[in-house]
Structures are given as C-alpha cells and as structure tokens.
Amino acid sequence: MKAPLVTRRRAAAAVAIAFLFAIGGLVFLVRGGGGSNAPGAPATGPATFGLTATPGQISMAPVYAPTAPPGSGFIPIDMFAVPVEPTPAPSASGAYSPPPPTPTFVSTDKPYHPSQARPIPAQPNEWLIAKSLGRIALVDGRIVTIGPSADPLLLPASGMRVPSTRTLDVSWARWIVEPPGRGTDEMGTRYNDPSYWNMCGPGSSAVALYYWQQLTGHPNVTGTAGWFVDPYAAEGVPWPSPGPVVAVTSAGKPLGTYWSGSDSVGGFTAHGRGFLMYMATQTQPPVWKATGIAVWADDKGAPYYPTRGASLENIQTGVNWEVSGRNSTAWLNAWYGTVNSYDPTLARDLQVAVMLDVGRDGVPVIAAVDTFDLPNWQAGAATPHIRHAVSIVGYDNAATPPTFTYIDTCGADCNPRRGNGNGQIHVIAQSAMVAAIQDAVGVGFSW
C-alpha cells in the first residue's frame, strides 16, 4: 500500500524567519516498505518512518534577516524558514476556537527513532547567513567566502552572469548505480541483502562527491574499493537473525560484499559502487559514534534489517565531512546547508540554489523528494509515495517550462518502472521538482 499522505506544516510570511539549531530534513529516505524486500516497494505504516502526527520540536534562536548587497538584485535563500501552526477554523456555530498558546518550541518533521549514534551539531549562524547570501563559492578548487559587496550571481573568475542553462558532464556520474539487493558481487560471490534496495542516500552522495573529486581532488569516488559489510558491529548491536546472506571470513564472521570504482555486475559497467558502499557503511564524521550515513539500528539497540536508509541531515553531514577532506577542524560547514520543504519561497530558492551550485560552482544539489512526482517513477495509479534522494546536476531556465536535470542512482533492478533504467539522466519541470520536495514524504534540499 502507499504511504499515508501527511499534511505538512508550512511557514507563513518571511517575517517568521528564524535560525534553527537543528538543520536539515529529519525524515528518513526509504525505498522499500518496512518489511518488504522487493525493489521499489512503497513505504508502509510506521515502520517506514512516516511523518509523526505531532512533529517533534526544536528550539528557536533570535530572528535574523540576511540582506543582499545593495543593487545586486539577489534575494537571500530562505534557510531559516520555520513551520507554523495552522490558523484555527471556525466551529459549526461560527465561533472560533481559542488559538493555541504561542509555542516555546517550533515543530519540524522528525523520524520516529532518530539515530542517537549520529548527532547533528548546529551549523554556526554566521556561516548560514553567508551561505544564504550566496557568498560561499568554489573557485579554482578552493572554497572561499566572496566579499559582501559582490553579486553572487556573477562568475567569480570572469565577472559574467551565471548562465541561464547548464548541465554538468554526466558521462561518468550517470553510471553510479546502486548494487541490487541480491545477486553476485564483483568477486562473483552470491549475496542477498535487502538493505541494498535502500541506498539512495549513499548513491546521491556518491554522485555529488564525484564532482567534488574532479574539482578538489577528493574524496576518491572513482577508486575506492574493498569489502563492505553492514556495520551492525560498529553500531554496537547484534547481527540480525535472520540477516543478510554475504561472504564470511574463515572464522565465520560476516565479510560482506566486494565493490570497486567500476564493475560489470549486471551486464553493464557501473561506477562508484565501492565509494557508495563506503558512504553507506564506513564514513564517520567526528561527532558520530557509528559508521555510515545509513542508519542500522534503532535507539533501543535493536538492529534495523533492512536499513531504514539515510536522512537528509545524515547525507549532508557525511558529504560535508568528505568535502572537507575529512578535516576534523573544518568539516561541519564545508559546503552544504539545507532548505526545508516548508520554505515559503521554495520554488525561487531551489532555482537560485541550483544556479549557484551547478551554474557557478560546478557541483550538484541533493534533493530529498517524494517519488510520486518524479517522471522515472510513474506507473499510473500505482505510482508510489516513497522517500528518495536524487542529485540535481543541471538546469535550463530558458526552457518552456524551465527544467532541472537529475541523476537517480536507483537503477533498473531497484526501480523497474518503464521510465527508469541504468545510466539514465532525467529531465523534470522545475515546478514538478518543487512538488516532489513538498509532497507527502518530501523533505528539502541541501546545496
């Protein structure tokens, strides 16, 4: 069955702009129902980390209103939007119920069981303001903060306007395809691990970081290779029983599956699976007690099998760690910050964020979306509502209607619907991508 539709709480006017101490969408990205091993199975019930009826709460800081440089025409991206309580409706008698008391805390969407092993520290407000103003830029392989009087929509090297159309070179990145949940690995060893159906977070991370490797020299998306095992031991929980069927050591301990920078498993040349699995199972920012951006256990110490996937905040944290070159003193604000789905100016902000990241700086935007609105997930009345992550690698503001280009690492095995395949790139109306972020299980985007 389809995941239940949940009405999102949206921000009202821009006067409510406030800094959130907790960043990013907190809803887990899941592809595959809580108990389903079928590829592309829709989210079902509480086991799929649907939105809570009464969202969790986070505290507010004082109000900030970033101001663009005079005359630039640039409007700051709203990274500070907060959801608000709905306006009370009149009763049958025509009288209004008393409004709820002014909340001390502001609600946002959270999963039912956040990963206590992966705390997400707040990004400093000063950095968030600079980011929202478009002043964090990538120039000649270095991340810099451009001057307060500069127009962020000018290319730093030439002073020309950011182009109205640009798509990054996708010849290698389009073949970053998640390994299937069952089959043989690169060594020819048979395995069965339905957690692999839920790897869109690591997949979108690998796509984004491939472009960082081209511009800065790290991380090693194209060459990472090795054995990768579901990190239940690192999580401090027992191996699930029954659990994944994978190669084992001579001592009988799970060894996992082997992947490298390129393989021919599945009859085509896939790229980056070693690094994708590294992001899923091994990356570890300094504040984390567990490894991998996917979550492998609940907060009571029980293993998740299959994994519930990676939240947008985990994706952002893991990607920033890798963007920084795993620099323990300068990783948190390496590049990516999040805009949530309740941003009242989401359509404009997404377009401008993609222009800055893709058009000016040459790196993708990662979007946490509802598959219901994606062209490669259409199946008529059976089109699912599934939490998913994709990488936006292009835009065309001159098209009618304007479009985005995205890479979806969920290949033909993961999503066998007619509009999907291995190595494809997808073009979507910008309005449809906004709808995907704002739909029932969409979350936001990191840029």
N, C-alpha and C positions, 0 to 999 in steps of 0.2 A: 504494500500500500504506500501511497505517497506520504511524505512527511506533512504533519499538520501545518496549515497556514497560520502564521502568527503575525498579529498587527504590531509593527514596530513603532516605538515612540520616537517622534521626530522633534528636532529643535524648532523653536518659533523664530523670532526675529534675531538679527545679528547682535542686538544689544545683550543677548544672553551669552555672548562669547565668554568662555572661561577656560582656564587651563585644567586639564585632567591629570591627576597624579598617576593614573593608570592609563597606559597607552594601548591603542590597537583594538581591533575587534577581538572579543574573547570567546567567540563561538567556534567550536572545533569544526574543521572541514572534514566531512566524512563522505566517502563514496561507498556505499555498501551498507545495508541495514545492520543493526546491532548484531543479529545472529545470522546474517546471510553471508555465504561465501561466494555468491555469484557476482561476476564483474558487473559494475554499473548498477547494482541493486540500490533502490531508493532508500532514503533514511526513513526509519520507522520508530515511533514511540520514544520514550525517554532514553533508551539505550543508545540512541544516535545523537545525544547531546543537543536536542532541540532547545529553543529558547524557553526560559522559565516564564511562568505566568506572571510572577512578580520578580522582575530582574534584580540582580544583585546591586549593590550600591558602592559608590566610590566618592571620595571627598572632593570638594571644590577648593580652588585657590582664588585669590583676588582676580578681578576682571582685568583682562588685557585686550587692547585693541591695536594690533600691529598696523603701522602706517607705511604705505609705499612711498618711495622717493617722489618729491613734487614733479609733476609733469611727465612721469613715466607712463601713466595710463595703466600700470599694473595694479590689480586688486589682490590683496593678500589671500592666500588659500586658507580656508577655514579649518585649521587643525584643532580648534578649541571649541567646536560646537558641542553642546550637551543636549541630551533628550529632556523633554519637559513633560509634565503631567498633562493629560488631555483636559480641555475645558469641560466643566460639569454640564450635563444635559438636563433640560427641564423634566420634571416628573409628569405623570399623567394629569395632575391638577394644574400644571403650568408653573408651579413653583420650582425654583432651582434648589437643589441640594446644596448645603454649605460646602464651599471649596475645601479641599484638603489643606491641612496646615502647611506652611512653607517648609519644604524638606531641608533638613540639615545636610543631607547627602543627596547626590544626584544619581539616578539609576542608569545603568547601562547593561548591555547583554553579557552574560557570563555563562560558561558551561556549568553543568550540574556539579562536576567534580574537577575543579582546577587542579593542575599539577603542582603540588607543593614543592616538588623537587626542581621546578623550573621557575623560580620567582622572576618577575619582570620589573626591574627598577625603573623609576620615572626618568625620562629624559629631561635635562635642565630646561627651564622655561626660556632662558635667553637663546638657547640653540633652537628650540621650537619656533620662536619668533623669527629668527634669521631664516630658518627653513621655510616657514610660511610666506616670507617675503621673497623667496626665490634666490636668496643670497648665498646658498650653499651650492657651489658649482664644481665641476670636474674639468680641469684644464691641464692638458699635457700629462695626463696620468696622475695628477695630484688633486686632492680635494682642497678647495680654497673657499674663503669667505670673501665675496666681492664687496666693494665699497657701498656705503649706504646711499650714495647718490646715483649709483649705476642702475640702468634699466635691466632687470633680469631677463627680459625677452630679447636682448641683443646677444649675439655670439661673442664671448669674451675675446677670442682670437682676432676676429675681423671687424667687430662692431656692427655687422649686418643683422637684420632681423632674423629671429628663429624662423625657419621655413614653414610654410603652411602645410607641407606634406613631407613626411619622411618615414621610411621603414628601414630598420636595421638589417644588416646582412643575416639572413636566416639559413644559409646553406648548410651550416653545421648544427646550429641550435635546434632546427626543426626536427632533427633525428634524436633528440633527447626524449626517449620513450620509456616509460616505467616498465620494469620487468613484470611479467604476468604473475598471477598468484599461484600458478602451478606449471610445471614443465621441467626443463633442464636448464642448469646454469651454464656459464661459459666453459666450465670444465666437463660438461656432459653429465653432471650429477643430477639425478632427479630430486625434485623437492615439491612440497605442497605447503604454501604459506599464504593464507588469505589476507594477511596484513599487507601484502604487496598490492592489493587492489586499492589501498587507501594511501597512496604515496604521492598525491597531487601536491602537497606542501613541499616535500623534498624535491619533487620534479620542477615546480615553478621556481624554487630556489636555485636549482642547478642551471636552469635557463638563464636566470638573471645573472648569476655569478660567472657564467661563461663570458659574458660581455665585459664584466669587470676584469677577468683574466686577460682579455685582449687589450685592455686599456692600461692596466696597472701591473700586470704580471702575476697576479694571484687572485684567488686560490687556484689550485691545479685541477680544474674541472676536466680538462682533456686527457690527463694522465693518471688520475687516481685509480688504483687497482688493489684488489685484495679480497679476503674473506670477510663477509659481513653477516653478523648474527643478531637476531632480535635481542636487544640489550636488557633482558629481564634481570640478569645478574647485576649489571650496573645500576639498575633501578632499585635493587635491593628487594626483589620479590621472587618467588619461586617460578621456575619454568612451568607454563600452563600444562595441564594434563586433562584431556589430550591437547597437544600443542603442535607446532609446526613440524613437518617432516623434512629434515635437512641433513646434510652431511654431518658426521660426528667424528671426533678425534679418536685415537686409539684407546683413550681412557673412557670413551663413551659420552663425552661432553659435546653439546651442540657446536658445530663448526660454522654452520650457516651456508651461504651460497657465495660463489666467486664471480666478481664482475670487474671490468676494467674500463678504459677510456672508450673503447669501441669493441663491439662483438657482433656476431652474425646469428645469434639465437633468434629463432622465429622466422628465418628466411629473409631478413633484411639487415642492413648494417645500422645498429643502434649506437648512439653515442652517450657518453657521460653517465653510464649506469653505476660505475664504481663511485663516482662522486655523489650521485643521487643517493646511493645507499649509505655513504658516509654521512650525509646530512640527516638521513633518517635515523641512524643508529649510533653515530660516533661524535659528531661535533658537540662541543661543551663550552659555552661561554663561561667566564669566571664565576658568575653567581649561581650557576646551576650545580646541583648535586647529582644529576642524572645525565645521561648522554642521549643525543639525538633530538631533533625538533619534534618528531612524533612522540606521542605520549603512550607509554607502555604499561601503566599501572594506575589504579585509582588512588584516592587519598587515604584509603584504608589498608593499603598494602596488598591488594589483590591484583594479579596481572590482567591486563586487557588482552584478549585474544579473540578477534584480531585487534590491532591497534585502532584507536579512535581517530588517528590522523594527527595533523598539526594545526594548531590555532594560528590565526594571523599574527598574533603577538609573538608566538614562538618562531614563526617564519622570519619576522622582522628581526628578532633578537639574534637568531642564528646567522642570518645573512649579514647583519652589521658586524658580527664577530669575524666572519670570513672576509668581508670587505676591508676591515681594518688590518688584515694580515695577522689576525689573532694577537693583536696588541692589547695586553691586559690593562693598559692605562688610557687607551684612546679608542675604545670599540663601541661604546654604547650609542654614541652619536655619529658613527662613521658615515652614515648617509641616510638611511631610510627612517621615515616617520609616517604615522598613519592618519588617514582621514576616514572617519566612520560613516556608516550609511545614513545616519540621521543629520548629516551636514545639510543645512537648508539650501546651499548653493552647490550641491554635489556635481551637477552637470557641468557647470563652468569650471569648478575646481579640478575635476578629473581631466577635462580637456587641457587646461593650463599645466597641470602637473605632468601630463604625458608630453606636452610640448617642451617642457623644461628637461625632463629626464631623457626622453628619446631624442627630441629635436635638437636640444642644446648640448646635452652631456653624453648621449650615446649609450644609455643604459635603460633597461626595461622598468616598467611599473608592475608590481604584483597586485592582482585583484582577487579578493575573496568573494565569490559570487554564488548565485543560485543558478544551477544548470538549466532551469526551466526557460531561461531567456537566451541561451546560447544556441547558435544555429547548428552546431555539430551534436547537440543532444536532443534534437527534435524527433518525436515519434508519435505525432498526433496526440490523441487523448492520453497516451501512455507516457508523454514527456514528463520526466521526473523532476522533483524538487530535491536537489542534492547539494550539500555544501561542497564547494570546489575551489581550487586555486588555479589561475592562469597567469601568464606573463604577457603584458601588452608591449609589443615590440614595434608598433608603427601607428601612424595616424594620417588621415587625409581630411583636413578641414575644408578643402575646396570641393570635395565630392558632394553629391546630392543624393541622399543626406550625407553629412560628414561621417567618417568611419574610423574605427580602430582595427588594427591587425593584432591578433594574439596567437600565442603558441599554447596548445593544450597537450601536456605530456601523457595524458590518458589515451593510449593508442587503441588499435582495433580490438585487441583482446579485452581491454578494460571497458571500452565503450563500443560495442559492435553496431551501433546505430548507423543508418545509411550515410549520414553526413559526416561521419568520422572515419579516420584511417591513420595509418602510421606515417609519420613525416609530413603531415599536412600543416598548412598555416590557414588561419581562419580570419575572415573579414566580417565585422559586425557593425551595424549602425551605432554611433556613439550613444544615442538615446537608449538603445537596447542594452548596451553595457551598463549604463546607469541603472536601468530597470533591474538588471541582474544583481547589481550591488544592493539595491533597495528592496528586492523581492523577499519572500518569506524567510529564506535562510542565507541571504547575502549578508556580508559583514562590513566591507570597506575596501580601501586600497592603501598600499604602502608605496611611497615614492621617494 
